[in-house]
Amino acid sequence: MIKKISLVLLALVLVLAGLSYTNHLAHMRNYLTWGLHTIHDYKTHPTRVVPAAAQPQFWELDSAYNQLEIPADLLNTIDTNNTHAFMVIQDGKIKYERYWDGYDTTTLSGSFSAAKSIISLLIGIALDEGKIKSLDEPAGNYLDHFKTNGLEKVKIKDLLTMSSGTNYKESDKGYFSLNAYAYYGEDMDFLISKMERKEEPGVNWEYRSGDTQVLGLIVEKVFGKDISTLVSERFMQPMGAQSDAIWLLDGAKKHEKAFCCLNAVARDYARFGQLVLQKGNWNGKQIVSEQYITAATTPATYLKDPTENGNPVDFYGYQYWMVDHNGVHAIAQNGLFGQYVYIIPAKNAVVVRLGETAVTKPIHHHQPENFVYIDAAMSLLK
């Protein structure tokens, strides 16, 4: 009996091991290999380098660099919130910069979903250059899966505004969820093939990383290049990025995880904020059109928010967040565990915060820590 049970268990193990090399279960094997997601996953996951600028443009330091102090109560919250980097840039100069826990100006940190905004900028360039004719084009014009299965009505704009109406459920933490496969799976094409119509697109806002991954595949197709190469050519090089960045790939090393997973230094994250602050212009070069930047950073108020009684969406544009706090309007790149790039137009300022904060209950879709970082930055801005 024991021998039979042992043989059955061995057979089961062998079957499961074999299945883990198929698209359906590969994410489980990768989870066991890579472990729980952290901002340091570039050390263990498949990656592609995003080359820095051949001629770096180093940030100028403000005359008051690190001479001003954040109020003690705010600084204490930042200190105790597992913050690794906090910097404030105004008028193109670093006014405040501090690092914790062994981090410094050369330390890479994962972006998680803050990278979504960069995919949006690439869509903007594709639109500017006519590689995409219109944001009202169906995604099916570029991806065959969206020509069928009730997805024919999904527009590029719907993907940008998280209103695709698909079955991708961000909150699903199950082992067999699309969400699990997105981060740990072998092939983003397979992930997209599992997306189905749930409701009419362009009506309800629902945060879906799958929407951004679809945008990433469209970007790859229209440019004929991988995302890492595009980000280097279109942003890192002209903006003078100082350090090579790294982008995580799917398990089969076919595609970048477009919905997340750029890893860069704080000073280079700030460049993406500065680019938006300058309406897509960098040193006289219009990298992304001002028209697109304006649209991307304007809330999609025509959408309904089912989580708040169907109210208009006043907090999200084209993969950018809008935060309004104490009379301050900020545009934000936002990533899991507190990766933030804030653009504060009224102060001509950019703020970067990197760290490893636990996720808590949001206030109007924003983690409460956002308000602390904005208050801290405002205490330094003239």
LUMRO-57098 format. One record per residue (C-alpha): x, y, z; residue number from 1. Coordinates in Angstrom, 1 decimal, always signed. Layout:
<rs>
<r x="X" y="Y" z="Z" i="NUM"/>
...
</rs>
This chain:
<rs>
<r x="+0.0" y="+0.0" z="+0.0" i="1"/>
<r x="+2.8" y="+2.4" z="+1.0" i="2"/>
<r x="+4.6" y="+1.6" z="-2.3" i="3"/>
<r x="+1.4" y="+2.3" z="-4.3" i="4"/>
<r x="+0.8" y="+5.6" z="-2.5" i="5"/>
<r x="+4.4" y="+6.6" z="-3.1" i="6"/>
<r x="+4.2" y="+5.8" z="-6.8" i="7"/>
<r x="+1.0" y="+7.8" z="-7.1" i="8"/>
<r x="+2.5" y="+10.8" z="-5.3" i="9"/>
<r x="+5.6" y="+10.5" z="-7.5" i="10"/>
<r x="+3.5" y="+10.4" z="-10.6" i="11"/>
<r x="+1.5" y="+13.4" z="-9.4" i="12"/>
<r x="+4.7" y="+15.4" z="-8.7" i="13"/>
<r x="+6.1" y="+14.5" z="-12.2" i="14"/>
<r x="+2.8" y="+15.5" z="-13.9" i="15"/>
<r x="+2.7" y="+18.8" z="-12.0" i="16"/>
<r x="+6.4" y="+19.4" z="-12.8" i="17"/>
<r x="+5.6" y="+18.8" z="-16.5" i="18"/>
<r x="+2.6" y="+21.1" z="-16.4" i="19"/>
<r x="+4.6" y="+23.9" z="-14.9" i="20"/>
<r x="+6.5" y="+24.1" z="-18.2" i="21"/>
<r x="+3.3" y="+24.8" z="-20.0" i="22"/>
<r x="+1.9" y="+28.3" z="-20.3" i="23"/>
<r x="-1.0" y="+27.4" z="-18.0" i="24"/>
<r x="+1.1" y="+26.7" z="-14.9" i="25"/>
<r x="+4.5" y="+28.2" z="-15.7" i="26"/>
<r x="+3.8" y="+31.1" z="-13.3" i="27"/>
<r x="+3.7" y="+28.8" z="-10.4" i="28"/>
<r x="+7.1" y="+27.4" z="-11.2" i="29"/>
<r x="+8.4" y="+31.0" z="-11.6" i="30"/>
<r x="+6.8" y="+32.0" z="-8.3" i="31"/>
<r x="+8.7" y="+29.3" z="-6.5" i="32"/>
<r x="+11.9" y="+30.3" z="-8.2" i="33"/>
<r x="+11.6" y="+34.1" z="-7.9" i="34"/>
<r x="+9.8" y="+34.4" z="-4.6" i="35"/>
<r x="+7.3" y="+37.1" z="-3.4" i="36"/>
<r x="+7.4" y="+40.3" z="-5.3" i="37"/>
<r x="+9.6" y="+43.1" z="-4.0" i="38"/>
<r x="+11.3" y="+46.3" z="-5.3" i="39"/>
<r x="+14.5" y="+44.3" z="-5.7" i="40"/>
<r x="+13.1" y="+41.8" z="-8.3" i="41"/>
<r x="+15.6" y="+42.9" z="-10.9" i="42"/>
<r x="+18.1" y="+40.8" z="-9.0" i="43"/>
<r x="+16.2" y="+37.5" z="-9.6" i="44"/>
<r x="+13.9" y="+37.9" z="-12.6" i="45"/>
<r x="+14.7" y="+37.9" z="-16.3" i="46"/>
<r x="+15.6" y="+41.4" z="-17.3" i="47"/>
<r x="+16.7" y="+43.7" z="-20.1" i="48"/>
<r x="+18.9" y="+46.7" z="-19.7" i="49"/>
<r x="+17.6" y="+50.2" z="-20.5" i="50"/>
<r x="+20.8" y="+52.1" z="-21.4" i="51"/>
<r x="+21.5" y="+55.4" z="-19.8" i="52"/>
<r x="+22.5" y="+58.5" z="-21.9" i="53"/>
<r x="+25.9" y="+58.5" z="-23.6" i="54"/>
<r x="+26.2" y="+62.0" z="-22.3" i="55"/>
<r x="+24.5" y="+62.3" z="-18.9" i="56"/>
<r x="+22.9" y="+65.6" z="-17.9" i="57"/>
<r x="+23.4" y="+65.9" z="-14.2" i="58"/>
<r x="+20.9" y="+67.8" z="-12.1" i="59"/>
<r x="+21.9" y="+71.2" z="-10.9" i="60"/>
<r x="+21.8" y="+71.7" z="-7.1" i="61"/>
<r x="+19.7" y="+74.5" z="-5.8" i="62"/>
<r x="+21.6" y="+77.2" z="-3.8" i="63"/>
<r x="+19.5" y="+76.0" z="-0.8" i="64"/>
<r x="+20.2" y="+72.3" z="-1.4" i="65"/>
<r x="+19.4" y="+70.4" z="+1.8" i="66"/>
<r x="+19.5" y="+73.5" z="+3.9" i="67"/>
<r x="+15.7" y="+73.5" z="+4.5" i="68"/>
<r x="+14.1" y="+71.1" z="+7.0" i="69"/>
<r x="+10.9" y="+69.1" z="+6.7" i="70"/>
<r x="+8.7" y="+69.6" z="+9.8" i="71"/>
<r x="+9.5" y="+67.0" z="+12.5" i="72"/>
<r x="+6.2" y="+65.3" z="+12.5" i="73"/>
<r x="+6.2" y="+64.8" z="+8.7" i="74"/>
<r x="+9.8" y="+63.7" z="+8.6" i="75"/>
<r x="+9.1" y="+61.2" z="+11.4" i="76"/>
<r x="+6.4" y="+59.7" z="+9.3" i="77"/>
<r x="+8.7" y="+59.5" z="+6.3" i="78"/>
<r x="+11.5" y="+58.1" z="+8.4" i="79"/>
<r x="+9.3" y="+55.4" z="+9.9" i="80"/>
<r x="+7.4" y="+54.5" z="+6.7" i="81"/>
<r x="+10.3" y="+52.5" z="+5.2" i="82"/>
<r x="+11.3" y="+55.3" z="+2.8" i="83"/>
<r x="+14.4" y="+54.8" z="+0.8" i="84"/>
<r x="+14.6" y="+58.0" z="-1.2" i="85"/>
<r x="+12.8" y="+61.4" z="-1.0" i="86"/>
<r x="+13.8" y="+64.3" z="-3.3" i="87"/>
<r x="+12.3" y="+67.6" z="-4.2" i="88"/>
<r x="+13.1" y="+69.4" z="-7.4" i="89"/>
<r x="+12.0" y="+73.0" z="-8.2" i="90"/>
<r x="+12.8" y="+75.1" z="-11.2" i="91"/>
<r x="+14.9" y="+72.2" z="-12.5" i="92"/>
<r x="+17.2" y="+72.1" z="-9.5" i="93"/>
<r x="+17.4" y="+69.7" z="-6.7" i="94"/>
<r x="+16.3" y="+71.4" z="-3.5" i="95"/>
<r x="+16.1" y="+68.5" z="-1.1" i="96"/>
<r x="+17.5" y="+64.9" z="-1.4" i="97"/>
<r x="+17.7" y="+62.2" z="+1.3" i="98"/>
<r x="+18.3" y="+58.5" z="+1.3" i="99"/>
<r x="+17.8" y="+55.8" z="+3.9" i="100"/>
<r x="+18.8" y="+52.1" z="+4.5" i="101"/>
<r x="+21.9" y="+52.1" z="+2.4" i="102"/>
<r x="+20.3" y="+53.7" z="-0.7" i="103"/>
<r x="+22.0" y="+56.5" z="-2.5" i="104"/>
<r x="+22.0" y="+58.2" z="-5.9" i="105"/>
<r x="+23.3" y="+55.0" z="-7.6" i="106"/>
<r x="+20.8" y="+52.6" z="-6.1" i="107"/>
<r x="+18.2" y="+51.0" z="-8.4" i="108"/>
<r x="+14.7" y="+50.6" z="-7.1" i="109"/>
<r x="+11.6" y="+49.0" z="-8.7" i="110"/>
<r x="+8.8" y="+51.2" z="-10.0" i="111"/>
<r x="+6.0" y="+48.7" z="-10.0" i="112"/>
<r x="+3.0" y="+50.5" z="-11.6" i="113"/>
<r x="+4.7" y="+53.9" z="-11.7" i="114"/>
<r x="+6.0" y="+52.5" z="-15.0" i="115"/>
<r x="+2.5" y="+52.5" z="-16.5" i="116"/>
<r x="+2.8" y="+56.3" z="-17.1" i="117"/>
<r x="+5.9" y="+55.7" z="-19.2" i="118"/>
<r x="+3.9" y="+53.3" z="-21.4" i="119"/>
<r x="+1.3" y="+56.1" z="-21.8" i="120"/>
<r x="+4.1" y="+58.5" z="-23.0" i="121"/>
<r x="+5.2" y="+55.9" z="-25.6" i="122"/>
<r x="+1.6" y="+55.7" z="-26.8" i="123"/>
<r x="+1.6" y="+59.5" z="-27.1" i="124"/>
<r x="+4.8" y="+59.4" z="-29.2" i="125"/>
<r x="+3.2" y="+56.7" z="-31.4" i="126"/>
<r x="+0.2" y="+59.0" z="-31.9" i="127"/>
<r x="+2.3" y="+62.1" z="-32.6" i="128"/>
<r x="+4.3" y="+60.2" z="-35.3" i="129"/>
<r x="+1.2" y="+58.6" z="-36.9" i="130"/>
<r x="+2.1" y="+55.1" z="-35.9" i="131"/>
<r x="-1.3" y="+55.1" z="-34.2" i="132"/>
<r x="-3.9" y="+57.0" z="-36.2" i="133"/>
<r x="-6.2" y="+57.9" z="-33.2" i="134"/>
<r x="-6.8" y="+56.9" z="-29.6" i="135"/>
<r x="-10.3" y="+56.0" z="-30.8" i="136"/>
<r x="-8.9" y="+53.2" z="-32.9" i="137"/>
<r x="-9.9" y="+49.7" z="-31.8" i="138"/>
<r x="-7.1" y="+47.7" z="-30.1" i="139"/>
<r x="-8.0" y="+45.0" z="-32.6" i="140"/>
<r x="-6.4" y="+47.1" z="-35.4" i="141"/>
<r x="-3.1" y="+46.0" z="-33.8" i="142"/>
<r x="-3.8" y="+42.8" z="-31.8" i="143"/>
<r x="-5.8" y="+39.9" z="-33.3" i="144"/>
<r x="-7.2" y="+38.8" z="-30.0" i="145"/>
<r x="-9.1" y="+42.1" z="-29.8" i="146"/>
<r x="-10.8" y="+41.4" z="-33.1" i="147"/>
<r x="-12.9" y="+38.7" z="-31.5" i="148"/>
<r x="-14.5" y="+37.4" z="-28.3" i="149"/>
<r x="-16.6" y="+40.6" z="-27.7" i="150"/>
<r x="-13.5" y="+42.8" z="-27.5" i="151"/>
<r x="-14.0" y="+44.5" z="-30.8" i="152"/>
<r x="-15.2" y="+47.7" z="-29.2" i="153"/>
<r x="-12.2" y="+48.2" z="-26.9" i="154"/>
<r x="-10.4" y="+51.4" z="-28.0" i="155"/>
<r x="-6.8" y="+52.4" z="-27.2" i="156"/>
<r x="-8.3" y="+55.2" z="-25.2" i="157"/>
<r x="-10.3" y="+52.7" z="-23.1" i="158"/>
<r x="-7.0" y="+50.9" z="-22.3" i="159"/>
<r x="-5.3" y="+54.2" z="-21.3" i="160"/>
<r x="-8.1" y="+55.1" z="-19.0" i="161"/>
<r x="-8.6" y="+51.7" z="-17.4" i="162"/>
<r x="-12.1" y="+51.2" z="-18.9" i="163"/>
<r x="-11.6" y="+48.3" z="-21.2" i="164"/>
<r x="-14.5" y="+46.3" z="-19.6" i="165"/>
<r x="-12.5" y="+43.1" z="-19.6" i="166"/>
<r x="-12.4" y="+40.3" z="-17.1" i="167"/>
<r x="-8.9" y="+41.1" z="-15.8" i="168"/>
<r x="-9.4" y="+41.6" z="-12.0" i="169"/>
<r x="-6.6" y="+43.4" z="-10.2" i="170"/>
<r x="-7.7" y="+42.3" z="-6.8" i="171"/>
<r x="-7.7" y="+38.6" z="-7.6" i="172"/>
<r x="-4.8" y="+37.1" z="-5.7" i="173"/>
<r x="-5.6" y="+33.5" z="-6.7" i="174"/>
<r x="-2.9" y="+31.2" z="-7.9" i="175"/>
<r x="-4.6" y="+30.8" z="-11.2" i="176"/>
<r x="-5.7" y="+34.4" z="-11.7" i="177"/>
<r x="-4.7" y="+36.6" z="-14.7" i="178"/>
<r x="-3.1" y="+38.9" z="-12.1" i="179"/>
<r x="-0.8" y="+36.1" z="-10.9" i="180"/>
<r x="+0.1" y="+35.1" z="-14.5" i="181"/>
<r x="+0.9" y="+38.7" z="-15.4" i="182"/>
<r x="+3.7" y="+39.0" z="-12.9" i="183"/>
<r x="+5.0" y="+35.4" z="-12.9" i="184"/>
<r x="+4.0" y="+34.0" z="-16.3" i="185"/>
<r x="+6.0" y="+33.0" z="-19.3" i="186"/>
<r x="+4.4" y="+34.9" z="-22.1" i="187"/>
<r x="+2.4" y="+38.2" z="-22.2" i="188"/>
<r x="+0.7" y="+37.1" z="-25.4" i="189"/>
<r x="-0.8" y="+34.1" z="-23.6" i="190"/>
<r x="-2.0" y="+36.5" z="-20.8" i="191"/>
<r x="-3.7" y="+38.7" z="-23.3" i="192"/>
<r x="-5.3" y="+35.7" z="-25.0" i="193"/>
<r x="-7.2" y="+35.0" z="-21.7" i="194"/>
<r x="-8.8" y="+38.4" z="-21.5" i="195"/>
<r x="-12.5" y="+38.4" z="-22.3" i="196"/>
<r x="-15.3" y="+41.0" z="-22.4" i="197"/>
<r x="-17.0" y="+41.5" z="-19.1" i="198"/>
<r x="-18.9" y="+44.8" z="-19.8" i="199"/>
<r x="-19.2" y="+47.6" z="-22.2" i="200"/>
<r x="-15.9" y="+49.4" z="-22.6" i="201"/>
<r x="-15.5" y="+53.1" z="-22.1" i="202"/>
<r x="-18.1" y="+53.3" z="-19.3" i="203"/>
<r x="-16.7" y="+52.2" z="-16.0" i="204"/>
<r x="-13.3" y="+52.8" z="-14.5" i="205"/>
<r x="-11.6" y="+49.7" z="-13.0" i="206"/>
<r x="-7.9" y="+49.5" z="-12.4" i="207"/>
<r x="-6.4" y="+46.7" z="-14.6" i="208"/>
<r x="-2.7" y="+46.0" z="-15.1" i="209"/>
<r x="-3.8" y="+43.9" z="-18.1" i="210"/>
<r x="-4.9" y="+47.1" z="-19.9" i="211"/>
<r x="-1.4" y="+48.5" z="-19.7" i="212"/>
<r x="+0.1" y="+45.2" z="-20.9" i="213"/>
<r x="-2.1" y="+45.4" z="-24.0" i="214"/>
<r x="-0.8" y="+48.9" z="-24.6" i="215"/>
<r x="+2.7" y="+47.6" z="-24.2" i="216"/>
<r x="+2.1" y="+45.0" z="-27.0" i="217"/>
<r x="+0.7" y="+47.7" z="-29.2" i="218"/>
<r x="+3.7" y="+49.9" z="-28.6" i="219"/>
<r x="+6.1" y="+47.0" z="-29.5" i="220"/>
<r x="+4.1" y="+46.3" z="-32.7" i="221"/>
<r x="+3.9" y="+49.8" z="-34.1" i="222"/>
<r x="+7.5" y="+50.7" z="-33.3" i="223"/>
<r x="+9.0" y="+47.3" z="-34.1" i="224"/>
<r x="+11.2" y="+47.4" z="-31.0" i="225"/>
<r x="+11.1" y="+46.2" z="-27.5" i="226"/>
<r x="+10.1" y="+48.6" z="-24.7" i="227"/>
<r x="+13.5" y="+48.8" z="-23.1" i="228"/>
<r x="+15.1" y="+49.9" z="-26.3" i="229"/>
<r x="+12.3" y="+52.5" z="-26.9" i="230"/>
<r x="+12.5" y="+53.9" z="-23.4" i="231"/>
<r x="+16.3" y="+54.3" z="-23.8" i="232"/>
<r x="+16.1" y="+55.9" z="-27.2" i="233"/>
<r x="+13.1" y="+58.1" z="-26.6" i="234"/>
<r x="+13.6" y="+59.2" z="-23.0" i="235"/>
<r x="+16.8" y="+58.1" z="-21.3" i="236"/>
<r x="+19.1" y="+59.3" z="-24.1" i="237"/>
<r x="+17.6" y="+62.8" z="-24.8" i="238"/>
<r x="+16.9" y="+63.4" z="-21.1" i="239"/>
<r x="+20.5" y="+62.6" z="-20.1" i="240"/>
<r x="+19.7" y="+59.7" z="-17.7" i="241"/>
<r x="+22.7" y="+59.1" z="-15.5" i="242"/>
<r x="+22.4" y="+55.4" z="-14.8" i="243"/>
<r x="+21.4" y="+52.3" z="-16.8" i="244"/>
<r x="+17.9" y="+51.1" z="-15.8" i="245"/>
<r x="+16.5" y="+47.6" z="-15.9" i="246"/>
<r x="+13.1" y="+46.3" z="-17.1" i="247"/>
<r x="+11.7" y="+43.0" z="-15.9" i="248"/>
<r x="+10.7" y="+40.5" z="-18.7" i="249"/>
<r x="+8.2" y="+37.7" z="-18.7" i="250"/>
<r x="+9.5" y="+34.2" z="-17.8" i="251"/>
<r x="+10.3" y="+33.4" z="-21.5" i="252"/>
<r x="+12.1" y="+36.7" z="-22.0" i="253"/>
<r x="+9.7" y="+37.6" z="-24.8" i="254"/>
<r x="+8.2" y="+40.9" z="-23.6" i="255"/>
<r x="+8.7" y="+43.5" z="-20.9" i="256"/>
<r x="+6.1" y="+43.5" z="-18.2" i="257"/>
<r x="+4.7" y="+46.8" z="-19.5" i="258"/>
<r x="+2.3" y="+47.3" z="-16.6" i="259"/>
<r x="+5.2" y="+47.6" z="-14.1" i="260"/>
<r x="+8.8" y="+46.8" z="-13.5" i="261"/>
<r x="+11.1" y="+49.5" z="-14.6" i="262"/>
<r x="+14.0" y="+49.7" z="-12.1" i="263"/>
<r x="+15.9" y="+53.0" z="-12.0" i="264"/>
<r x="+17.6" y="+55.5" z="-9.7" i="265"/>
<r x="+15.6" y="+58.3" z="-8.0" i="266"/>
<r x="+17.3" y="+61.1" z="-10.0" i="267"/>
<r x="+16.3" y="+59.4" z="-13.3" i="268"/>
<r x="+12.7" y="+58.8" z="-12.2" i="269"/>
<r x="+12.6" y="+62.5" z="-11.6" i="270"/>
<r x="+13.3" y="+63.1" z="-15.2" i="271"/>
<r x="+10.0" y="+61.6" z="-16.3" i="272"/>
<r x="+8.2" y="+63.9" z="-13.9" i="273"/>
<r x="+10.2" y="+66.9" z="-15.2" i="274"/>
<r x="+9.3" y="+66.0" z="-18.8" i="275"/>
<r x="+5.6" y="+66.1" z="-17.9" i="276"/>
<r x="+6.0" y="+69.3" z="-16.0" i="277"/>
<r x="+7.6" y="+70.8" z="-19.1" i="278"/>
<r x="+4.7" y="+69.6" z="-21.3" i="279"/>
<r x="+6.8" y="+67.0" z="-23.1" i="280"/>
<r x="+9.7" y="+69.3" z="-23.9" i="281"/>
<r x="+13.3" y="+68.7" z="-22.9" i="282"/>
<r x="+15.9" y="+71.3" z="-23.6" i="283"/>
<r x="+14.0" y="+72.5" z="-26.7" i="284"/>
<r x="+13.2" y="+69.0" z="-28.0" i="285"/>
<r x="+9.5" y="+68.1" z="-28.0" i="286"/>
<r x="+9.7" y="+64.4" z="-27.0" i="287"/>
<r x="+5.9" y="+64.1" z="-26.5" i="288"/>
<r x="+3.4" y="+66.6" z="-27.8" i="289"/>
<r x="+2.0" y="+69.1" z="-25.4" i="290"/>
<r x="-1.4" y="+68.2" z="-26.6" i="291"/>
<r x="-1.0" y="+64.6" z="-25.5" i="292"/>
<r x="+0.6" y="+65.5" z="-22.1" i="293"/>
<r x="-2.4" y="+67.7" z="-21.4" i="294"/>
<r x="-4.9" y="+65.0" z="-22.3" i="295"/>
<r x="-3.0" y="+62.3" z="-20.4" i="296"/>
<r x="-3.0" y="+64.4" z="-17.2" i="297"/>
<r x="-6.6" y="+65.4" z="-17.3" i="298"/>
<r x="-9.1" y="+63.3" z="-15.4" i="299"/>
<r x="-11.4" y="+61.1" z="-17.5" i="300"/>
<r x="-14.5" y="+62.5" z="-15.9" i="301"/>
<r x="-16.8" y="+61.0" z="-18.5" i="302"/>
<r x="-16.2" y="+57.6" z="-16.9" i="303"/>
<r x="-18.1" y="+56.3" z="-13.8" i="304"/>
<r x="-16.4" y="+55.0" z="-10.7" i="305"/>
<r x="-18.4" y="+51.9" z="-9.6" i="306"/>
<r x="-16.6" y="+51.9" z="-6.2" i="307"/>
<r x="-17.9" y="+55.4" z="-5.3" i="308"/>
<r x="-21.6" y="+55.3" z="-6.4" i="309"/>
<r x="-20.9" y="+55.8" z="-10.0" i="310"/>
<r x="-19.3" y="+59.3" z="-9.5" i="311"/>
<r x="-17.3" y="+60.8" z="-12.3" i="312"/>
<r x="-13.6" y="+59.8" z="-12.3" i="313"/>
<r x="-11.7" y="+62.8" z="-11.2" i="314"/>
<r x="-8.5" y="+61.0" z="-10.2" i="315"/>
<r x="-7.2" y="+59.3" z="-13.3" i="316"/>
<r x="-6.2" y="+60.2" z="-16.9" i="317"/>
<r x="-4.1" y="+58.2" z="-19.4" i="318"/>
<r x="-2.2" y="+56.1" z="-16.9" i="319"/>
<r x="-1.6" y="+59.1" z="-14.6" i="320"/>
<r x="-3.2" y="+59.8" z="-11.3" i="321"/>
<r x="-4.4" y="+63.2" z="-10.0" i="322"/>
<r x="-4.1" y="+64.0" z="-6.3" i="323"/>
<r x="-5.8" y="+67.0" z="-4.8" i="324"/>
<r x="-4.9" y="+67.7" z="-1.2" i="325"/>
<r x="-5.0" y="+70.9" z="+0.9" i="326"/>
<r x="-5.4" y="+73.1" z="-2.2" i="327"/>
<r x="-2.5" y="+71.4" z="-4.0" i="328"/>
<r x="-3.1" y="+69.7" z="-7.3" i="329"/>
<r x="-0.5" y="+67.0" z="-8.2" i="330"/>
<r x="-0.2" y="+64.7" z="-11.1" i="331"/>
<r x="+1.4" y="+61.4" z="-10.1" i="332"/>
<r x="+3.0" y="+58.2" z="-11.2" i="333"/>
<r x="+2.0" y="+55.6" z="-8.7" i="334"/>
<r x="+3.5" y="+52.2" z="-7.9" i="335"/>
<r x="+2.9" y="+49.4" z="-5.3" i="336"/>
<r x="+4.6" y="+49.8" z="-1.9" i="337"/>
<r x="+4.9" y="+53.6" z="-2.4" i="338"/>
<r x="+6.8" y="+54.4" z="-5.6" i="339"/>
<r x="+5.8" y="+57.9" z="-6.5" i="340"/>
<r x="+6.7" y="+60.7" z="-8.9" i="341"/>
<r x="+4.6" y="+63.8" z="-8.2" i="342"/>
<r x="+4.4" y="+66.8" z="-10.6" i="343"/>
<r x="+3.2" y="+70.0" z="-8.9" i="344"/>
<r x="+2.7" y="+72.5" z="-11.7" i="345"/>
<r x="+1.8" y="+75.4" z="-9.4" i="346"/>
<r x="+5.2" y="+75.2" z="-7.8" i="347"/>
<r x="+7.1" y="+74.1" z="-10.9" i="348"/>
<r x="+8.2" y="+71.1" z="-8.9" i="349"/>
<r x="+8.8" y="+67.4" z="-9.1" i="350"/>
<r x="+8.9" y="+65.1" z="-6.1" i="351"/>
<r x="+10.2" y="+61.5" z="-5.9" i="352"/>
<r x="+9.5" y="+59.0" z="-3.1" i="353"/>
<r x="+10.7" y="+55.4" z="-3.2" i="354"/>
<r x="+10.3" y="+52.8" z="-0.5" i="355"/>
<r x="+8.6" y="+49.7" z="+0.8" i="356"/>
<r x="+5.4" y="+50.8" z="+2.5" i="357"/>
<r x="+2.6" y="+48.3" z="+3.3" i="358"/>
<r x="-0.6" y="+48.8" z="+1.4" i="359"/>
<r x="-3.4" y="+50.2" z="+3.5" i="360"/>
<r x="-7.0" y="+51.2" z="+2.9" i="361"/>
<r x="-7.1" y="+54.0" z="+0.3" i="362"/>
<r x="-8.8" y="+57.4" z="+0.5" i="363"/>
<r x="-10.5" y="+58.2" z="-2.8" i="364"/>
<r x="-8.1" y="+55.6" z="-4.5" i="365"/>
<r x="-5.0" y="+57.1" z="-2.9" i="366"/>
<r x="-2.9" y="+55.6" z="-0.2" i="367"/>
<r x="-2.9" y="+58.0" z="+2.8" i="368"/>
<r x="+0.9" y="+58.3" z="+2.6" i="369"/>
<r x="+0.5" y="+60.4" z="-0.5" i="370"/>
<r x="-0.8" y="+63.3" z="+1.5" i="371"/>
<r x="+2.2" y="+63.2" z="+3.9" i="372"/>
<r x="+4.7" y="+63.3" z="+1.0" i="373"/>
<r x="+2.9" y="+66.2" z="-0.6" i="374"/>
<r x="+2.7" y="+68.1" z="+2.6" i="375"/>
<r x="+6.5" y="+67.4" z="+3.2" i="376"/>
<r x="+7.3" y="+68.7" z="-0.3" i="377"/>
<r x="+5.2" y="+71.8" z="+0.1" i="378"/>
<r x="+7.0" y="+72.7" z="+3.3" i="379"/>
<r x="+10.1" y="+73.1" z="+1.2" i="380"/>
<r x="+8.7" y="+74.8" z="-1.8" i="381"/>
<r x="+8.7" y="+78.6" z="-2.0" i="382"/>
</rs>
